[in-house]
Amino acid sequence: MDIGKAHPEFRIPRAALLALLLSAPAALAFGAPARGQLPEDLGPATIDVSAYPAEYQRTYREVFVPYFSRNGGTARMVNSPLVTSDEWKKEIERIRTRMPCCSKCPFLSLANARALWRFMVYDSARRKTGPNAAAWQALRSKLVERFNRRDIRR
């Protein structure tokens, strides 16, 4: 039984339905900027984790690189301005709960999300605070300046 025939008040005009269907992909695309649309995209895409504890080296190798190399690129996360535990918790939860764009994108399980959150908090503390804070701020300023000039050469 067609609900539109039985209940005419539930009918959707074809033009409205067509507009909705055509705008859905565009709406989904605005969820995250494409590569090259943020200052973070212009920075290094890897982290030297050789001095990190084994747990974090494993998370970097088995979760971080495989997941983000397929979802927005690793540079965006490596150069993210996020530093605190709360900032990373919100970002990782946002990433974990977003709708997948295709069947090829990897799924971020709750266990991997927790491991990734711990890794990002540890990495941020190592690279972005304390004795490395000045170097991080200099890199961040350089990325923003290059982005504002739209200089996409690395």
HUGIZI-V954882 format. One record per pair of residues at least 24 apart in sequence whose ideal C-beta (glycine too) atoms are under 10 Angstrom apart, sorted by the first residue. I is the first residue (numbers start at 1). GAP is how many residues later the second one is. D is the distance in whole Angstrom. If there is no record, write none. Layout:
I;GAP;D + I;GAP;D
This chain:
25;76;10 + 28;70;10 + 28;71;7 + 28;73;7 + 29;72;9 + 31;63;10 + 31;67;6 + 31;68;8 + 31;70;9 + 32;39;9 + 32;40;6 + 32;44;9 + 32;62;9 + 32;63;9 + 32;66;8 + 32;69;9 + 33;39;8 + 33;43;9 + 34;38;8 + 34;39;10 + 35;37;7 + 35;38;5 + 35;40;8 + 35;41;8 + 36;37;9 + 36;39;10 + 36;111;9 + 36;114;9 + 36;116;6 + 37;39;9 + 37;110;9 + 38;34;9 + 38;35;10 + 38;37;9 + 38;38;6 + 38;41;9 + 38;42;9 + 38;43;10 + 38;105;9 + 38;106;10 + 38;109;7 + 39;37;10 + 39;40;7 + 39;41;10 + 39;42;9 + 39;101;8 + 39;102;10 + 39;103;9 + 39;104;4 + 39;105;5 + 39;106;9 + 39;107;7 + 39;108;4 + 39;109;8 + 40;32;9 + 40;33;9 + 40;35;6 + 40;36;5 + 40;37;8 + 40;38;8 + 40;39;4 + 40;40;6 + 40;41;8 + 40;42;10 + 40;100;9 + 40;103;7 + 40;104;10 + 40;107;9 + 41;31;9 + 41;32;7 + 41;34;5 + 41;35;6 + 41;38;8 + 41;102;9 + 41;106;8 + 41;111;8 + 42;33;7 + 42;34;10 + 42;37;8 + 42;100;9 + 42;101;5 + 42;102;9 + 42;103;10 + 42;104;5 + 42;105;6 + 42;108;10 + 42;109;8 + 42;110;7 + 42;111;9 + 42;112;7 + 43;32;6 + 43;33;9 + 43;35;6 + 43;36;4 + 43;37;10 + 43;96;7 + 43;97;8 + 43;99;8 + 43;100;5 + 43;103;9 + 43;104;10 + 43;111;8 + 44;30;9 + 44;31;7 + 44;34;6 + 44;35;7 + 44;95;8 + 44;99;10 + 44;110;8 + 45;24;9 + 45;28;7 + 45;29;5 + 45;30;4 + 45;31;9 + 45;32;9 + 45;33;6 + 45;34;9 + 45;109;9 + 46;28;7 + 46;29;9 + 46;32;7 + 47;27;8 + 47;30;9 + 47;31;6 + 47;72;9 + 47;76;6 + 47;79;9 + 47;80;7 + 48;79;9 + 49;70;9 + 49;73;10 + 49;74;8 + 49;77;9 + 51;75;8 + 52;67;8 + 52;70;7 + 52;71;8 + 52;74;7 + 53;66;10 + 53;69;8 + 55;60;8 + 55;63;8 + 55;64;8 + 55;67;9 + 56;59;9 + 56;62;8 + 56;63;5 + 56;64;10 + 56;66;6 + 56;67;7 + 56;70;9 + 57;62;9 + 58;57;8 + 58;61;9 + 59;53;8 + 59;55;10 + 59;56;5 + 59;57;6 + 59;58;10 + 59;59;7 + 59;60;4 + 59;61;9 + 59;63;9 + 59;64;10 + 60;55;10 + 60;56;9 + 60;59;6 + 60;60;10 + 60;63;8 + 62;50;8 + 62;53;9 + 63;43;9 + 63;45;8 + 63;46;9 + 63;48;9 + 63;49;5 + 63;50;9 + 63;51;10 + 63;52;6 + 63;53;5 + 63;56;7 + 64;48;9 + 64;51;9 + 64;52;6 + 64;55;6 + 64;56;8 + 64;59;9 + 66;40;6 + 66;46;10 + 67;28;8 + 67;38;9 + 67;39;5 + 67;40;9 + 67;41;6 + 67;45;7 + 67;46;10 + 67;49;7 + 68;27;9 + 68;38;9 + 68;40;10 + 68;48;9 + 69;37;9 + 70;31;10 + 70;32;10 + 70;34;7 + 70;35;6 + 70;36;6 + 71;24;8 + 71;27;9 + 71;29;9 + 71;30;8 + 71;34;6 + 71;35;7 + 71;37;9 + 75;68;10 + 75;79;9 + 77;39;9 + 77;43;7 + 77;46;9 + 78;42;10 + 78;45;8 + 78;49;9 + 79;48;10 + 79;49;10 + 79;57;9 + 79;60;7 + 79;61;8 + 79;64;6 + 80;40;8 + 80;43;10 + 80;44;8 + 80;48;9 + 80;60;10 + 81;43;10 + 81;47;9 + 81;55;9 + 81;59;6 + 81;62;9 + 81;63;9 + 82;38;7 + 82;39;9 + 82;42;7 + 82;46;9 + 83;37;10 + 83;38;9 + 83;41;5 + 83;42;8 + 83;44;9 + 83;45;5 + 83;46;6 + 83;50;9 + 83;53;9 + 84;37;8 + 84;40;8 + 84;41;9 + 84;44;10 + 84;45;9 + 85;32;8 + 85;33;9 + 85;35;9 + 85;36;5 + 85;37;10 + 85;39;9 + 85;40;9 + 86;35;10 + 87;33;9 + 87;34;9 + 87;37;8 + 88;28;9 + 88;29;6 + 88;30;9 + 88;31;9 + 88;32;5 + 88;33;5 + 88;34;10 + 88;35;9 + 88;36;7 + 89;24;10 + 89;25;10 + 89;28;6 + 89;31;9 + 89;32;8 + 90;27;10 + 91;25;10 + 91;26;9 + 91;29;8 + 92;24;6 + 92;25;4 + 92;26;10 + 92;27;10 + 92;28;7 + 92;29;10 + 93;24;8
